[in-house]
């Protein structure tokens, strides 16, 4: 049936990544500047997608602080963002992407 939702434990977790780096604080700081600087001043929202097995060396707070520093704390908008910053953390990398869609379309609910 065409209307049936495709379910896969891997494919449901694919998120966009514009650039990536090692999951270390110094590397993440440079990555955040490279990815986010062009979007400074726009209304933003953060989607943080941690690795579900632990090993999250970049925390939600680290990602949030980077967004506030580069994009501006006063530009955060939960209700009406222009962009969504996607932060994906894995044991071997951390990825950042800036997308122009609502964050709710990217959320994956565990069943």
Buried (B, 14 or more C-beta within 10 A) or exposed (E): EEEEEEEEEEEBEEBBBBEBBBBEEEBBBEBBEBBBEEBEEBBBBBBBBBBEEEEBBBBBEBBBBBBBBBBBEEBBEEEEBBBBBBBBBBEEBBBBBBBEEEBEEBEEEEE
